[in-house]
Structure formats: C-alpha cells, structure tokens
Amino acid sequence: MANTLRFLLNNPVGGWYGEYVKMNRIMSAPGYPIFLQLKRAPVLIVGGGNVALRKARSLTECDAAIAIISPHFNAGFDDLPHVRRFVQPYAPGWLGRPGWPRWKLVFAATDQVDINQQVLKDAQAAGMLCCRCDEAELGDFISPAAGNNGSLTLAVSTHGASPALAARICHQLLERMDPVWSLQAQLLARWRVEMRTQVTDAAVRRELLELAAGVDMEHAIRDGGAGAAQALFVQWIGARAGNGARENSGGDPQAVC
C-alpha cells in the first residue's frame, strides 16, 4: 500500500492524482459568468446525439441561428425544424468554409474525443469561442445549468466538476425562488425604460432604481401587489420632483400581473 501511494504521489501526470491536479486548477480559476445576446447569431454544434440535442434546445430558446453537422441525428432533432442540419462528418477546415458565417459560438458535442479535439483546435485557430462538451476544462467556456422563473434566470456552475450537481442545485433553487422577486424584476424592467425620459438626472435615476430593487419595494409588492408597488414608486418620484425627476410616472400596474 505504501509503495502504491508513493507511486501515485511521484507520478502526478497520471491516475487519480493527475485528474485531481487538473480539476483543482480549474476550480481555483473559475470562469467569468456572462449572459450572451444570441438573437439571430450564428452558432454551430458538431454532433447529433443527446448532448448536442440539449445544447440545440437551450440555444433555440435564445433565438440563435443554429447549424449542426453530424453524420447521424437523434430523433429529437425533428422537433427543432428551424435548426439547420448538415448530414455529414466533420472534417478539418469546415469552420472556415467560404460563404459560411463566422460562428459566434461553437460546440464540440460528439462522442469521439479526436473529433472534439479537432473542432476545438479549428475554432481556436479561427478565433472562435468553443465549448468542448466532453472535456469542459479544455474549452473556452462552460455552459452552466440554467432555468427561468418568470423574469429571472438562474445559472449554476461547478466549473466543470459536475454538470449533474449543478443541474440539481439549479432545479432546487428555482423551486424555492420567491415569486415576488420575479414580479419585482418585471416592474423594474418597465420602470427602467420610463426613467430614461422621466428622470433627466442620472444620479437621481440610479437612486430611484436602487430603491425599486430594495426590500421596501419587495414588502410593498408582498403586501399589495403591483398596484401598491406602482404607488410607492410614484411617491418616490414625487419626493424628488425638481431634482431631475418629473411627477407623472404613470403606467398600468396590471400590465405586469
């Protein structure tokens, strides 16, 4: 036993210790969280199996312009008619084919390590961000587990250590999320637009929006719904009339109910 432990510790590039060192490096330098606007953006998925299908479904919700290349496709792709399919194997140089768009994102999602490695290599050579779905730590980004609760989106990542754990945590947190927060986010989205024309002073506008995001507004929504929230917001604007805010912030509170 002592000899085995000595071997593992003296050979960190292999075995479980090598994997531990690799994952520890990832966990110590987590990625930068970001929400990308992908509406009509060209996105390429290489692979036609279950992993590729999950990626395609989530990207469809973002209204991305999705293209997929694979010699075979999961039957679930039939439910995604707007996804463009290329029934052929991936080959080096495919990403730079003349006439094709510059892909905003690339997903290497096959069940073959060598192909995923080639896709990542080609994408990085072309300056395109690539997610290596089989070896997340080798790619440029990781897709978190994510879900929506009304106007709120929750994303959870273990930095590649366990997508299954991230998904479980995300699901449990979404179930426990207070619905008041979603309504508050809806109201804030409308008020932010209104403030652009009704409040000329940027400092006052920022103060009002910070108040609207605070616990006093949360309590108003909890006690009286959107109507009470709207009344409180109008009251705050009135108190700041003359300091860059107008007193005519109307709006139909029922519009967000």
Secondary structure, 3 states (H helix, E strand, C coil): CHHHHHHHHHCCCCHHHHHHHHHHHHHHCCCCCCCCCCCCCEEEEECCCHHHHHHHHHHHHCCCEEEEEECCCCHHHHHCCCCEEEECCCCCCHHHCCCCCCCCEEEECCCCHHHHHHHHHHHHHCCCEEEECCCHHHCCCCCCEEEEECCEEEEECCCCCCHHHHHHHHHHHHHHCCHHHHHHHHHHHHHHHHHHHHECCHHHHHHHHHHHCCHHHHHHHHHHHHHHHHHHHHHHHHHCECCCECCCCCCCHHHHC
